[in-house]
């Protein structure tokens, strides 16, 4: 695994954030005070949270190395006030339509801290949301992503444990409310988590070609597992929603097709992953596109698999069958 990690580091710059969204970056004045945490905070803003000012104030007092506030569009009419009140916060403002994964990629590109905590403005953020002691405990696990416990406004638990399976030859993901510290989960709910930034960049970040946030999140998490990384639950890290939890749209669409080609269809041959031409017929049956568009999508995904073939530790069949053991 050491050689694999070293090779991955060498190609990080060529695969991370291959397409950067157009954005304006403002603020981010460096503080003279030493940070209590070697962690950056990434705050994804929906744009309408009544907790916005309070969240930024509390984050500023947590001791993060850097705070990145990511806007969901460029029409933020109180940005001047925010820049004046929080000069240490770096604001990332997209100038084009972008989904959550694209915005996190843009924020990660601004970070040199070893870890990043991804939050949302719908989460109730306190000054104790991440203590130095908890941060050190999480970092010591050397895991790509650590998923927090989540609670809704009414204090009920939100399912965060996701288990992959197969039903009628199709990926089937089950959720479970019963959790324990250190258990694996397939992906982080709502993108929330404590991320190792070097591992994030080695894995290439979120796929800009996938426009549905659910499939974009699942694609990146599945890739992490297939490439030998881990995503686990921490019962010590806990967030509560202060607003309604957004609905998750997992409808199969063109984004799901790209996810299928990159993650479910590749097989391991001779120590590397390959997307065999024989898989095209199964893909054509799933696709509702015309023959030329179907060929284009398959060719694009096949080139991607060939480019990254040696980074696969195993294929989807082994991941699902050995879930909980790897």
Short mmCIF file of the C-alpha atoms (twelve columns), coordinates in Angstrom:
data_MODEL
# 
_entry.id   MODEL 
# 
loop_
_atom_site.group_PDB 
_atom_site.id 
_atom_site.type_symbol 
_atom_site.label_atom_id 
_atom_site.label_alt_id 
_atom_site.label_comp_id 
_atom_site.label_asym_id 
_atom_site.label_seq_id 
_atom_site.Cartn_x 
_atom_site.Cartn_y 
_atom_site.Cartn_z 
_atom_site.pdbx_PDB_model_num 
ATOM 1   C CA . UNK A 1   0.000   0.000  0.000   1 
ATOM 2   C CA . UNK A 2   2.974   2.355  0.574   1 
ATOM 3   C CA . UNK A 3   3.905   2.298  -3.126  1 
ATOM 4   C CA . UNK A 4   0.285   2.893  -4.086  1 
ATOM 5   C CA . UNK A 5   0.069   5.902  -1.764  1 
ATOM 6   C CA . UNK A 6   3.318   7.337  -3.118  1 
ATOM 7   C CA . UNK A 7   2.172   6.944  -6.713  1 
ATOM 8   C CA . UNK A 8   -1.139  8.534  -5.781  1 
ATOM 9   C CA . UNK A 9   0.674   11.556 -4.363  1 
ATOM 10  C CA . UNK A 10  2.614   11.983 -7.590  1 
ATOM 11  C CA . UNK A 11  -0.529  12.289 -9.699  1 
ATOM 12  C CA . UNK A 12  -2.649  14.314 -7.278  1 
ATOM 13  C CA . UNK A 13  -2.131  17.534 -9.195  1 
ATOM 14  C CA . UNK A 14  -3.290  15.929 -12.449 1 
ATOM 15  C CA . UNK A 15  -6.580  14.527 -11.159 1 
ATOM 16  C CA . UNK A 16  -7.768  16.802 -8.357  1 
ATOM 17  C CA . UNK A 17  -10.224 19.459 -9.419  1 
ATOM 18  C CA . UNK A 18  -9.671  18.792 -13.115 1 
ATOM 19  C CA . UNK A 19  -12.295 21.396 -13.905 1 
ATOM 20  C CA . UNK A 20  -12.358 24.337 -11.532 1 
ATOM 21  C CA . UNK A 21  -15.600 26.293 -11.407 1 
ATOM 22  C CA . UNK A 22  -15.498 30.006 -12.113 1 
ATOM 23  C CA . UNK A 23  -15.621 31.764 -8.776  1 
ATOM 24  C CA . UNK A 24  -14.646 34.918 -6.922  1 
ATOM 25  C CA . UNK A 25  -12.674 34.574 -3.689  1 
ATOM 26  C CA . UNK A 26  -12.767 37.367 -1.131  1 
ATOM 27  C CA . UNK A 27  -11.471 37.898 2.407   1 
ATOM 28  C CA . UNK A 28  -9.354  35.462 4.354   1 
ATOM 29  C CA . UNK A 29  -7.044  37.836 6.193   1 
ATOM 30  C CA . UNK A 30  -4.518  35.826 8.203   1 
ATOM 31  C CA . UNK A 31  -4.697  36.112 11.972  1 
ATOM 32  C CA . UNK A 32  -1.632  36.804 14.097  1 
ATOM 33  C CA . UNK A 33  -2.847  34.291 16.699  1 
ATOM 34  C CA . UNK A 34  -1.791  30.650 16.569  1 
ATOM 35  C CA . UNK A 35  -4.664  28.318 15.674  1 
ATOM 36  C CA . UNK A 36  -5.830  25.841 18.292  1 
ATOM 37  C CA . UNK A 37  -6.750  23.341 15.552  1 
ATOM 38  C CA . UNK A 38  -4.831  22.085 12.503  1 
ATOM 39  C CA . UNK A 39  -8.218  21.881 10.789  1 
ATOM 40  C CA . UNK A 40  -9.991  24.118 8.278   1 
ATOM 41  C CA . UNK A 41  -13.755 24.622 8.390   1 
ATOM 42  C CA . UNK A 42  -15.786 24.580 5.175   1 
ATOM 43  C CA . UNK A 43  -19.267 26.063 5.597   1 
ATOM 44  C CA . UNK A 44  -21.746 25.354 2.789   1 
ATOM 45  C CA . UNK A 45  -24.402 28.054 2.717   1 
ATOM 46  C CA . UNK A 46  -27.900 27.541 1.405   1 
ATOM 47  C CA . UNK A 47  -28.404 31.294 1.434   1 
ATOM 48  C CA . UNK A 48  -31.425 31.627 3.719   1 
ATOM 49  C CA . UNK A 49  -30.250 30.521 7.158   1 
ATOM 50  C CA . UNK A 50  -31.211 32.818 10.028  1 
ATOM 51  C CA . UNK A 51  -28.182 31.408 11.893  1 
ATOM 52  C CA . UNK A 52  -25.639 32.696 9.384   1 
ATOM 53  C CA . UNK A 53  -24.072 35.468 11.479  1 
ATOM 54  C CA . UNK A 54  -24.120 33.375 14.647  1 
ATOM 55  C CA . UNK A 55  -22.553 30.395 12.868  1 
ATOM 56  C CA . UNK A 56  -19.686 32.492 11.487  1 
ATOM 57  C CA . UNK A 57  -19.118 34.122 14.869  1 
ATOM 58  C CA . UNK A 58  -18.970 30.750 16.625  1 
ATOM 59  C CA . UNK A 59  -16.698 29.247 13.964  1 
ATOM 60  C CA . UNK A 60  -14.349 32.224 14.340  1 
ATOM 61  C CA . UNK A 61  -13.974 31.390 18.031  1 
ATOM 62  C CA . UNK A 62  -13.351 27.651 17.562  1 
ATOM 63  C CA . UNK A 63  -9.679  27.994 16.672  1 
ATOM 64  C CA . UNK A 64  -9.775  26.705 13.079  1 
ATOM 65  C CA . UNK A 65  -6.694  27.331 10.913  1 
ATOM 66  C CA . UNK A 66  -8.911  28.657 8.161   1 
ATOM 67  C CA . UNK A 67  -12.630 29.185 7.589   1 
ATOM 68  C CA . UNK A 68  -14.036 28.914 4.065   1 
ATOM 69  C CA . UNK A 69  -17.616 30.123 3.627   1 
ATOM 70  C CA . UNK A 70  -18.997 28.824 0.342   1 
ATOM 71  C CA . UNK A 71  -21.950 30.655 -1.168  1 
ATOM 72  C CA . UNK A 72  -24.540 28.858 -3.271  1 
ATOM 73  C CA . UNK A 73  -24.721 31.737 -5.765  1 
ATOM 74  C CA . UNK A 74  -23.214 35.157 -6.441  1 
ATOM 75  C CA . UNK A 75  -26.287 37.149 -5.353  1 
ATOM 76  C CA . UNK A 76  -25.414 37.587 -1.720  1 
ATOM 77  C CA . UNK A 77  -26.548 41.080 -0.856  1 
ATOM 78  C CA . UNK A 78  -25.016 41.235 2.637   1 
ATOM 79  C CA . UNK A 79  -21.544 40.072 1.616   1 
ATOM 80  C CA . UNK A 80  -20.000 43.485 2.338   1 
ATOM 81  C CA . UNK A 81  -21.257 43.297 5.921   1 
ATOM 82  C CA . UNK A 82  -19.903 39.759 6.293   1 
ATOM 83  C CA . UNK A 83  -16.484 40.744 4.957   1 
ATOM 84  C CA . UNK A 84  -16.328 43.653 7.401   1 
ATOM 85  C CA . UNK A 85  -17.455 41.595 10.407  1 
ATOM 86  C CA . UNK A 86  -15.405 38.483 9.589   1 
ATOM 87  C CA . UNK A 87  -12.207 39.569 7.766   1 
ATOM 88  C CA . UNK A 88  -10.519 36.237 8.632   1 
ATOM 89  C CA . UNK A 89  -13.164 34.245 6.754   1 
ATOM 90  C CA . UNK A 90  -12.499 33.444 3.099   1 
ATOM 91  C CA . UNK A 91  -15.661 33.663 0.990   1 
ATOM 92  C CA . UNK A 92  -15.930 31.534 -2.170  1 
ATOM 93  C CA . UNK A 93  -18.608 32.838 -4.544  1 
ATOM 94  C CA . UNK A 94  -19.457 30.753 -7.640  1 
ATOM 95  C CA . UNK A 95  -20.039 32.590 -10.905 1 
ATOM 96  C CA . UNK A 96  -21.788 29.637 -12.536 1 
ATOM 97  C CA . UNK A 97  -24.245 26.940 -11.576 1 
ATOM 98  C CA . UNK A 98  -22.496 24.453 -9.313  1 
ATOM 99  C CA . UNK A 99  -23.568 21.593 -7.075  1 
ATOM 100 C CA . UNK A 100 -22.284 20.758 -3.602  1 
ATOM 101 C CA . UNK A 101 -19.315 18.644 -4.682  1 
ATOM 102 C CA . UNK A 102 -18.056 21.370 -7.045  1 
ATOM 103 C CA . UNK A 103 -18.261 23.910 -4.224  1 
ATOM 104 C CA . UNK A 104 -16.381 21.660 -1.797  1 
ATOM 105 C CA . UNK A 105 -13.684 21.097 -4.439  1 
ATOM 106 C CA . UNK A 106 -13.299 24.868 -4.789  1 
ATOM 107 C CA . UNK A 107 -12.992 25.233 -1.012  1 
ATOM 108 C CA . UNK A 108 -10.492 22.363 -0.723  1 
ATOM 109 C CA . UNK A 109 -8.300  24.052 -3.340  1 
ATOM 110 C CA . UNK A 110 -7.947  26.982 -0.908  1 
ATOM 111 C CA . UNK A 111 -6.872  24.778 2.015   1 
ATOM 112 C CA . UNK A 112 -3.407  23.687 3.099   1 
ATOM 113 C CA . UNK A 113 -4.515  22.384 6.506   1 
ATOM 114 C CA . UNK A 114 -4.174  18.592 6.918   1 
ATOM 115 C CA . UNK A 115 -7.859  18.222 7.815   1 
ATOM 116 C CA . UNK A 116 -11.141 19.877 6.920   1 
ATOM 117 C CA . UNK A 117 -14.507 19.809 8.656   1 
ATOM 118 C CA . UNK A 118 -17.379 20.169 6.176   1 
ATOM 119 C CA . UNK A 119 -20.465 21.815 7.677   1 
ATOM 120 C CA . UNK A 120 -23.716 23.384 6.489   1 
ATOM 121 C CA . UNK A 121 -25.491 26.528 7.592   1 
ATOM 122 C CA . UNK A 122 -28.490 24.361 8.492   1 
ATOM 123 C CA . UNK A 123 -26.386 22.798 11.281  1 
ATOM 124 C CA . UNK A 124 -26.402 24.390 14.739  1 
ATOM 125 C CA . UNK A 125 -22.774 25.415 15.152  1 
ATOM 126 C CA . UNK A 126 -21.446 26.030 18.646  1 
ATOM 127 C CA . UNK A 127 -18.043 27.164 19.899  1 
ATOM 128 C CA . UNK A 128 -17.392 23.574 20.987  1 
ATOM 129 C CA . UNK A 129 -18.342 21.889 17.709  1 
ATOM 130 C CA . UNK A 130 -14.772 20.578 17.452  1 
ATOM 131 C CA . UNK A 131 -12.365 20.626 20.400  1 
ATOM 132 C CA . UNK A 132 -8.583  20.159 20.084  1 
ATOM 133 C CA . UNK A 133 -8.861  16.873 21.996  1 
ATOM 134 C CA . UNK A 134 -11.520 15.466 19.668  1 
ATOM 135 C CA . UNK A 135 -9.641  16.734 16.611  1 
ATOM 136 C CA . UNK A 136 -6.482  14.891 17.690  1 
ATOM 137 C CA . UNK A 137 -8.477  11.713 18.318  1 
ATOM 138 C CA . UNK A 138 -10.065 11.854 14.871  1 
ATOM 139 C CA . UNK A 139 -6.782  12.661 13.112  1 
ATOM 140 C CA . UNK A 140 -5.035  9.721  14.808  1 
ATOM 141 C CA . UNK A 141 -7.348  7.301  12.994  1 
ATOM 142 C CA . UNK A 142 -5.724  8.169  9.635   1 
ATOM 143 C CA . UNK A 143 -9.037  7.766  7.796   1 
ATOM 144 C CA . UNK A 144 -10.177 9.583  4.649   1 
ATOM 145 C CA . UNK A 145 -13.534 10.640 6.083   1 
ATOM 146 C CA . UNK A 146 -15.073 10.409 9.542   1 
ATOM 147 C CA . UNK A 147 -18.846 10.790 9.642   1 
ATOM 148 C CA . UNK A 148 -20.608 12.488 12.583  1 
ATOM 149 C CA . UNK A 149 -23.744 11.416 14.367  1 
ATOM 150 C CA . UNK A 150 -26.643 13.582 13.184  1 
ATOM 151 C CA . UNK A 151 -29.855 14.651 14.849  1 
ATOM 152 C CA . UNK A 152 -32.910 16.369 13.398  1 
ATOM 153 C CA . UNK A 153 -34.571 19.466 14.875  1 
ATOM 154 C CA . UNK A 154 -36.782 17.272 17.053  1 
ATOM 155 C CA . UNK A 155 -33.704 15.447 18.442  1 
ATOM 156 C CA . UNK A 156 -34.442 12.219 16.556  1 
ATOM 157 C CA . UNK A 157 -31.447 10.418 15.062  1 
ATOM 158 C CA . UNK A 158 -30.752 10.782 11.356  1 
ATOM 159 C CA . UNK A 159 -29.577 7.552  9.654   1 
ATOM 160 C CA . UNK A 160 -25.875 7.822  8.859   1 
ATOM 161 C CA . UNK A 161 -24.938 4.156  8.528   1 
ATOM 162 C CA . UNK A 162 -25.261 3.010  4.910   1 
ATOM 163 C CA . UNK A 163 -24.586 -0.557 3.832   1 
ATOM 164 C CA . UNK A 164 -24.114 -1.597 0.180   1 
ATOM 165 C CA . UNK A 165 -25.783 -4.690 -1.211  1 
ATOM 166 C CA . UNK A 166 -27.186 -6.084 -4.436  1 
ATOM 167 C CA . UNK A 167 -30.842 -6.678 -5.242  1 
ATOM 168 C CA . UNK A 168 -31.811 -8.114 -8.620  1 
ATOM 169 C CA . UNK A 169 -28.324 -7.310 -9.957  1 
ATOM 170 C CA . UNK A 170 -28.676 -3.640 -8.960  1 
ATOM 171 C CA . UNK A 171 -26.880 -1.769 -6.190  1 
ATOM 172 C CA . UNK A 172 -29.115 -1.594 -3.137  1 
ATOM 173 C CA . UNK A 173 -28.154 0.648  -0.205  1 
ATOM 174 C CA . UNK A 174 -29.729 0.022  3.179   1 
ATOM 175 C CA . UNK A 175 -29.630 2.400  6.145   1 
ATOM 176 C CA . UNK A 176 -29.415 1.446  9.807   1 
ATOM 177 C CA . UNK A 177 -30.097 3.520  12.920  1 
ATOM 178 C CA . UNK A 178 -28.013 1.218  15.122  1 
ATOM 179 C CA . UNK A 179 -24.465 2.551  15.152  1 
ATOM 180 C CA . UNK A 180 -21.281 2.161  17.153  1 
ATOM 181 C CA . UNK A 181 -18.032 4.082  17.140  1 
ATOM 182 C CA . UNK A 182 -15.672 3.123  14.307  1 
ATOM 183 C CA . UNK A 183 -18.258 1.311  12.179  1 
ATOM 184 C CA . UNK A 184 -17.953 1.690  8.399   1 
ATOM 185 C CA . UNK A 185 -20.511 3.560  6.346   1 
ATOM 186 C CA . UNK A 186 -20.648 3.746  2.563   1 
ATOM 187 C CA . UNK A 187 -20.882 7.530  2.315   1 
ATOM 188 C CA . UNK A 188 -21.245 10.678 4.467   1 
ATOM 189 C CA . UNK A 189 -24.815 11.921 4.699   1 
ATOM 190 C CA . UNK A 190 -25.258 15.386 3.171   1 
ATOM 191 C CA . UNK A 191 -21.440 15.592 2.571   1 
ATOM 192 C CA . UNK A 192 -20.905 16.310 6.300   1 
ATOM 193 C CA . UNK A 193 -17.685 14.988 7.781   1 
ATOM 194 C CA . UNK A 194 -14.102 15.330 9.003   1 
ATOM 195 C CA . UNK A 195 -11.877 14.859 5.928   1 
ATOM 196 C CA . UNK A 196 -8.174  14.185 5.467   1 
ATOM 197 C CA . UNK A 197 -7.381  16.854 2.860   1 
ATOM 198 C CA . UNK A 198 -4.383  15.038 1.339   1 
ATOM 199 C CA . UNK A 199 -6.427  11.882 0.858   1 
ATOM 200 C CA . UNK A 200 -9.272  13.992 -0.547  1 
ATOM 201 C CA . UNK A 201 -7.003  15.452 -3.206  1 
ATOM 202 C CA . UNK A 202 -5.307  12.122 -3.990  1 
ATOM 203 C CA . UNK A 203 -8.739  10.659 -4.666  1 
ATOM 204 C CA . UNK A 204 -9.432  13.416 -7.180  1 
ATOM 205 C CA . UNK A 205 -12.285 15.229 -5.468  1 
ATOM 206 C CA . UNK A 206 -15.896 15.193 -6.609  1 
ATOM 207 C CA . UNK A 207 -16.660 14.472 -10.255 1 
ATOM 208 C CA . UNK A 208 -17.733 17.727 -11.935 1 
ATOM 209 C CA . UNK A 209 -19.461 15.724 -14.705 1 
ATOM 210 C CA . UNK A 210 -22.012 14.353 -12.204 1 
ATOM 211 C CA . UNK A 211 -24.669 17.022 -11.643 1 
ATOM 212 C CA . UNK A 212 -26.943 15.255 -9.154  1 
ATOM 213 C CA . UNK A 213 -25.561 15.866 -5.605  1 
ATOM 214 C CA . UNK A 214 -26.619 12.429 -4.326  1 
ATOM 215 C CA . UNK A 215 -24.820 10.546 -7.102  1 
ATOM 216 C CA . UNK A 216 -21.858 12.920 -6.934  1 
ATOM 217 C CA . UNK A 217 -21.469 12.200 -3.214  1 
ATOM 218 C CA . UNK A 218 -21.943 8.456  -3.688  1 
ATOM 219 C CA . UNK A 219 -19.487 8.373  -6.615  1 
ATOM 220 C CA . UNK A 220 -16.684 9.954  -4.590  1 
ATOM 221 C CA . UNK A 221 -17.329 7.805  -1.511  1 
ATOM 222 C CA . UNK A 222 -17.543 4.576  -3.522  1 
ATOM 223 C CA . UNK A 223 -14.332 5.483  -5.329  1 
ATOM 224 C CA . UNK A 224 -12.625 6.054  -1.978  1 
ATOM 225 C CA . UNK A 225 -13.573 2.549  -0.839  1 
ATOM 226 C CA . UNK A 226 -12.548 0.949  -4.141  1 
ATOM 227 C CA . UNK A 227 -9.183  2.725  -3.993  1 
ATOM 228 C CA . UNK A 228 -8.471  1.391  -0.511  1 
ATOM 229 C CA . UNK A 229 -9.583  4.287  1.724   1 
ATOM 230 C CA . UNK A 230 -12.106 4.120  4.584   1 
ATOM 231 C CA . UNK A 231 -15.183 6.054  5.735   1 
ATOM 232 C CA . UNK A 232 -16.196 5.452  9.334   1 
ATOM 233 C CA . UNK A 233 -18.573 6.752  11.981  1 
ATOM 234 C CA . UNK A 234 -17.533 8.645  15.090  1 
ATOM 235 C CA . UNK A 235 -20.008 8.759  17.970  1 
ATOM 236 C CA . UNK A 236 -17.860 11.492 19.544  1 
ATOM 237 C CA . UNK A 237 -18.451 13.889 16.647  1 
ATOM 238 C CA . UNK A 238 -22.071 14.990 16.719  1 
ATOM 239 C CA . UNK A 239 -24.103 17.644 14.867  1 
ATOM 240 C CA . UNK A 240 -27.734 18.725 15.189  1 
ATOM 241 C CA . UNK A 241 -29.789 20.335 12.448  1 
ATOM 242 C CA . UNK A 242 -31.337 23.694 13.305  1 
ATOM 243 C CA . UNK A 243 -33.454 23.664 10.150  1 
ATOM 244 C CA . UNK A 244 -35.278 21.157 8.000   1 
ATOM 245 C CA . UNK A 245 -33.088 18.410 6.563   1 
ATOM 246 C CA . UNK A 246 -32.964 18.720 2.767   1 
ATOM 247 C CA . UNK A 247 -34.587 15.978 0.743   1 
ATOM 248 C CA . UNK A 248 -32.219 13.619 -1.038  1 
ATOM 249 C CA . UNK A 249 -32.979 12.991 -4.711  1 
ATOM 250 C CA . UNK A 250 -31.612 9.540  -5.509  1 
ATOM 251 C CA . UNK A 251 -33.650 9.138  -8.711  1 
ATOM 252 C CA . UNK A 252 -31.685 7.171  -11.325 1 
ATOM 253 C CA . UNK A 253 -30.665 9.571  -14.079 1 
ATOM 254 C CA . UNK A 254 -27.695 10.355 -16.306 1 
ATOM 255 C CA . UNK A 255 -25.593 10.992 -13.181 1 
ATOM 256 C CA . UNK A 256 -26.388 7.487  -11.955 1 
ATOM 257 C CA . UNK A 257 -25.190 6.083  -15.289 1 
ATOM 258 C CA . UNK A 258 -21.763 7.681  -14.895 1 
ATOM 259 C CA . UNK A 259 -21.614 6.392  -11.319 1 
ATOM 260 C CA . UNK A 260 -22.396 2.879  -12.618 1 
ATOM 261 C CA . UNK A 261 -19.675 2.990  -15.264 1 
ATOM 262 C CA . UNK A 262 -16.960 4.303  -12.932 1 
ATOM 263 C CA . UNK A 263 -17.728 2.196  -9.876  1 
ATOM 264 C CA . UNK A 264 -19.978 -0.793 -10.480 1 
ATOM 265 C CA . UNK A 265 -18.882 -1.901 -13.949 1 
ATOM 266 C CA . UNK A 266 -15.043 -2.056 -13.646 1 
ATOM 267 C CA . UNK A 267 -13.426 -5.428 -12.937 1 
ATOM 268 C CA . UNK A 268 -9.921  -6.234 -11.699 1 
ATOM 269 C CA . UNK A 269 -7.644  -7.933 -14.225 1 
ATOM 270 C CA . UNK A 270 -3.904  -8.382 -13.861 1 
ATOM 271 C CA . UNK A 271 -3.654  -6.099 -10.857 1 
ATOM 272 C CA . UNK A 272 -5.582  -3.188 -12.367 1 
ATOM 273 C CA . UNK A 273 -9.185  -2.201 -13.063 1 
ATOM 274 C CA . UNK A 274 -10.678 -2.349 -16.532 1 
ATOM 275 C CA . UNK A 275 -14.047 -1.462 -18.015 1 
ATOM 276 C CA . UNK A 276 -14.519 -4.284 -20.541 1 
ATOM 277 C CA . UNK A 277 -16.204 -3.552 -23.843 1 
ATOM 278 C CA . UNK A 278 -18.639 -6.352 -22.988 1 
ATOM 279 C CA . UNK A 279 -20.104 -4.069 -20.286 1 
ATOM 280 C CA . UNK A 280 -21.372 -1.725 -22.994 1 
ATOM 281 C CA . UNK A 281 -24.442 -3.843 -23.674 1 
ATOM 282 C CA . UNK A 282 -25.509 -3.837 -20.019 1 
ATOM 283 C CA . UNK A 283 -24.955 -0.084 -19.971 1 
ATOM 284 C CA . UNK A 284 -26.987 0.413  -23.164 1 
ATOM 285 C CA . UNK A 285 -29.933 -1.327 -21.526 1 
ATOM 286 C CA . UNK A 286 -29.780 1.095  -18.592 1 
ATOM 287 C CA . UNK A 287 -29.310 4.188  -20.732 1 
ATOM 288 C CA . UNK A 288 -32.214 6.135  -22.175 1 
ATOM 289 C CA . UNK A 289 -29.858 8.182  -24.373 1 
ATOM 290 C CA . UNK A 290 -29.352 7.754  -28.081 1 
ATOM 291 C CA . UNK A 291 -26.659 5.420  -29.371 1 
ATOM 292 C CA . UNK A 292 -24.084 8.181  -30.015 1 
ATOM 293 C CA . UNK A 293 -24.487 9.745  -26.574 1 
ATOM 294 C CA . UNK A 294 -24.367 6.292  -24.972 1 
ATOM 295 C CA . UNK A 295 -21.126 5.544  -26.824 1 
ATOM 296 C CA . UNK A 296 -19.667 8.886  -25.766 1 
ATOM 297 C CA . UNK A 297 -20.483 8.287  -22.105 1 
ATOM 298 C CA . UNK A 298 -19.112 4.755  -22.172 1 
ATOM 299 C CA . UNK A 299 -15.912 5.852  -23.922 1 
ATOM 300 C CA . UNK A 300 -15.375 8.703  -21.450 1 
ATOM 301 C CA . UNK A 301 -15.804 6.411  -18.447 1 
ATOM 302 C CA . UNK A 302 -13.619 3.689  -20.006 1 
ATOM 303 C CA . UNK A 303 -10.807 6.186  -20.539 1 
ATOM 304 C CA . UNK A 304 -11.158 7.310  -16.918 1 
ATOM 305 C CA . UNK A 305 -10.974 3.717  -15.616 1 
ATOM 306 C CA . UNK A 306 -7.933  2.965  -17.777 1 
ATOM 307 C CA . UNK A 307 -6.184  6.125  -16.556 1 
ATOM 308 C CA . UNK A 308 -6.783  5.219  -12.899 1 
ATOM 309 C CA . UNK A 309 -6.832  1.440  -13.232 1 
ATOM 310 C CA . UNK A 310 -3.875  0.735  -10.949 1 
ATOM 311 C CA . UNK A 311 -5.390  2.771  -8.139  1 
ATOM 312 C CA . UNK A 312 -8.239  0.297  -7.600  1 
ATOM 313 C CA . UNK A 313 -7.622  -1.980 -4.611  1 
ATOM 314 C CA . UNK A 314 -10.630 -4.128 -5.532  1 
ATOM 315 C CA . UNK A 315 -13.851 -3.996 -7.532  1 
ATOM 316 C CA . UNK A 316 -17.460 -3.400 -6.477  1 
ATOM 317 C CA . UNK A 317 -18.221 -7.134 -6.261  1 
ATOM 318 C CA . UNK A 318 -15.532 -7.658 -3.620  1 
ATOM 319 C CA . UNK A 319 -16.407 -4.442 -1.758  1 
ATOM 320 C CA . UNK A 320 -20.049 -5.465 -1.377  1 
ATOM 321 C CA . UNK A 321 -19.393 -9.113 -0.583  1 
ATOM 322 C CA . UNK A 322 -16.669 -8.330 1.954   1 
ATOM 323 C CA . UNK A 323 -18.372 -5.286 3.471   1 
ATOM 324 C CA . UNK A 324 -17.360 -4.815 7.096   1 
ATOM 325 C CA . UNK A 325 -14.231 -6.970 6.695   1 
ATOM 326 C CA . UNK A 326 -12.022 -4.737 4.542   1 
# 
